[in-house]
Amino acid sequence: MPTIRSGLWLWLGLMLVLLTVTLWRFPAEQPLQYDLLSLLPETGDAAEHEAARSLAAPFENTTIWVIGADTQAEAVAAGQALFERLTDMPELAPQAPGDNRAAYEALIERLHPYRWQLLTQADAEAVDDDPERWIERQLARQYGLIGALSGRTLRTDPFGHFGRYLQPLQAGLPDAQMVDGLPLVQHDSRYFVILQAPVTAAGYDLGDSGLLDFWQNTGSWAEAQDWTLIVGGVPFYTAYGVESGEREVRLIGGLSLLAIVLLLVWRFRAVRPLLVTLLVVSVGIASGAAATLTVFGHLHLLTLVFGVTVIGAAVDYAFHYLADSLRPGWQPLAGIRGILPSLRLALLSSVLAFLSLTLAPFPALRQAAVFMAAGLIGAWLTVVLLLPALVRPARRARPPAPWQPATPWRLRWLVPALLVLCLPGWLLLEPVDDVRLLYTAPPALQADEVRLAAMLEAPQGNRFLLLRQQDGESLLAKAAALKPVLSRWQEDGIIGGWQSLTDLVPSAEQQLANRARFEQLADSAAVAQYLTHLGFADADIDAVVADIRQDRGVLTPEQILPWLDLRYQALWLGCGERDCRMAVRLGGVTEPAAIRNWAGEQSGISFVDTVGDINAALQHYRHVSLVMLALALLAAGLVLTVALGWRRGLRVLAVPALAMLSSLAVIGYLGAMLSLFNLLALLLVLGVGIDYALFYHCARPDGRSSAALAIGMAVLTTALAFGLLAFSQTPVISAFGVTLLPGLLVAWLLALLTATSEGETDKESRDFGGRL
Amino acid sequence: MLLLTTDTAAEAGRFRQRLNLRAFGLASLLASVLVLLPGSGVWADTEAAADSVAVAPMLDSGQALRAVFQQQRTLPDLARPLRSEGELIYHPDQGLIWRVTAPLQSEMLIRDTGVYQDGEAVGQGTTMAGLQPLFAALFGGDRSALSEHFELEEALNGDRWTLQLTPKTEPLASLLAAMEATGTDVVETLRIKDLDGGETRLEFSSYRSEDADDPDIRQAFDAYN
């Protein structure tokens, strides 16, 4: 044990190291991360991840604004006014009305010269099957209803095959009529104009979110004119997540600190203990943040939110020392020596528990674990090295009142009784493994999403087949070969639809074959006969035949892609060093397992199900965490029994163990969901439960009262802070609160009620002091 | 392929529902123009009465309708018009069959579960997709909805009425210049004017209503059931 002065210097030196390392490692860019998915484990291979990101990109940065009115004319006026509003918002780049249609017309114009090379697979097969029959059917169509409604396309596309080739592209357009260049849909007898506004680079990092304010203002603006505003898009969720996360950090952290301030001033009747505690807490948070930044290079917002809980553990140590200082005749250095064994054991077991979390290949867990462990070490070192220099014997405050239960509760009765009480709760537990737990969405936004989905198709990019081949040509051939399988799946209801480049970007081989089909038809005079029948003049017929025979070269994917809608472009993932890749997006997947099995049997095809993979990972880590909880308990039990002997060790261990079990039962009784994140919270119950039990059970006979005061104050402040977490709107954070609150209270009660008599404590604590 | 990359079966259901609306819209377009447009009286009526042109006076529930049509499609630069003829069968529940009998046979079925050309699902043919807004506007035969997509102009000459429909919304306006329906008790002609001077002229005759359970009618739709 160092002297007061050397402790002070040692502490200053350590702080200097901490500061240096932090400054050295502090990232140049924004160190705080908001993307919740980055906390999830990386599953699958790198190519699949890259593909998933690339496919999701067109959807991730676009906001959708829908404004509705009673009449069509009013809706159009509202749409125009809304467009003006969106244009004024620098973070948004609204698409000019009519953009989509204009782009589509331009695409048709560019592809048109190549139309003799562009056939749908169905047309190609029908031509091969029976060319004459195919021609006859086209003729019959010209006489039918389709002909009646196709007007001038007879001249530009006499066989109608180019129109059929373009069909999937048209399907990509918003399913709406255009009025004055604004897409308009009718829904529930109201008229809605749909605007899309990608978020600009400036607005993409929506750290402090003007978007939400703008949304709110625009909502009131619309309401004032009796218009309905509906919004959608990932940026709203991101912005809301960031805002509520920051708000919760401020609120929960702030209230927790306030509680500590009030308690300290009330109990110690002095300002110094308050400043000392704030210092310990600050060093704890700073150490946690510094360590996380040093190890990971960034700090996630969620880590910071969880990291706030380090306050709860850091004050344990400070309060233990401060409460001890109220004893009559207390001396700084002797005081720290007196409580050091239990402090040391508490730190050892807690840090061990937290660091065991880093074994899980799970970024969220690792970051939080490193933050907590480093925070605890920082707080602990401050208490042990610095506090003896800062804390003076109390003058005005009352010494802690002696407090001791008449008889300690007997574990042999308590354990079975508690287990019986908990059993129904455990049976009521409902596991939830859903990535949506990570997202916060205000009810208004969720309601809008439901209405939007009813009104529009909301394509996403999270389920797709990833195709890989050595070159682009064989990749396109592979995609074409996939089409019958997709059709069968759709017929069987395995998928609701798909989006593929198959028909839009034929391989060079297909294009040449298509042109050969038309050349053959021209050679056999079938083309001329067809056109003559329709009444084409000879010169026009010659022109068509010459057009068919003209070699225009082959369209490459690279040529076609820039002309396509972004959602199609995203499907082409390009060629790397080893292979070329493309994706086939699947919609309305009802049997992902069947698709996964099928893909497993193919070469060069894999099924990527981003959401499903993440949910499966959440489930997997929930199971892993259960095992880890048991391991952490075992590890803590080993440390405790080595230090305290098996009887007392188990008695101490019983406190966090029973607290954890009770906490689980409470979750079950409350009907709250059980997710991975509840189990993570249980690890904190373990750590703090060990603190409480050790501080009280292993206090010296004259230290019991101050230990009771210390853990009482600790549980009050911590429970207040964690109780507030339960009200978080992010389900994950709320799960933390719901788990910790009962866990902490039970740990506190058990710590006080199960401590054995003083005589035994005296002997044991001497033993344990000697052993450590 | 229509993209619907959402994740639940419920959404797949919505996707089908959308197609239903689309196809049903087409059926109702034709139904409105051919069948549901009542006599001149209604079109010439006051606004209040004209707003409810929704029900077919000829078709009681449980009845189907047959008619014969002659189609003549004239295109500039083409030597002669394309002439065809056939019959249509409209069944309130089963949809509309548009059957060309000469010079080449073909058949189209438009119903709430899809559009079929010669037994094959057409899906969203460019023409069909392009006209979808019009069909949707006509859904229910609501004249106020009709006026959102077209400038409407009515004329009455004795007992013969003429209704001129000029599209004012996209993509309709880029597909056709105008439509004109004439008739007395029932619609007798329909002209679809192309943008570049061509036009399709349809004449309807031999209307007769039949019991919806009539074996002939049922057989016509049976092939699709």
Interface residues (C-beta under 8 A of the other chain):
Chain A: Q72 R101 E136 R137 L139 A140 R141 Q142 Y143 G144 L145 I146 G147 A148 L149 S150 G151 R152 T153 L154 R155 G163 R164 L166 Q167 P168 Q170 A171 G172 D175 A176 Q177 M178 V179 G181 L184 Q186 A453 A454 E457 A458 P459 Q460 G461 N462 R463 G493 G496 G497 W498 Q499 S500 L534 G535 F536 A537 D540 R567 R585 L586 G587 G588 V589 T590 V611
Chain B: M1 L2 L3 L4 T5 T6 D7 T8 A9 E11 A12 R14 F15 R18 Q71 R73 L75 D77 L78 A79 R80 P81 L82 S84 W98 V100 P103 L104 Q105 S106 M108 Q117 D118 G123 Q124 G125 T126 T127 A129 L131 Q132 P133 A136 A145 E148 H149 K168 T169 E170 P171 L172 L175 L176 I192 D194 L195 D196 G198 T200 L202
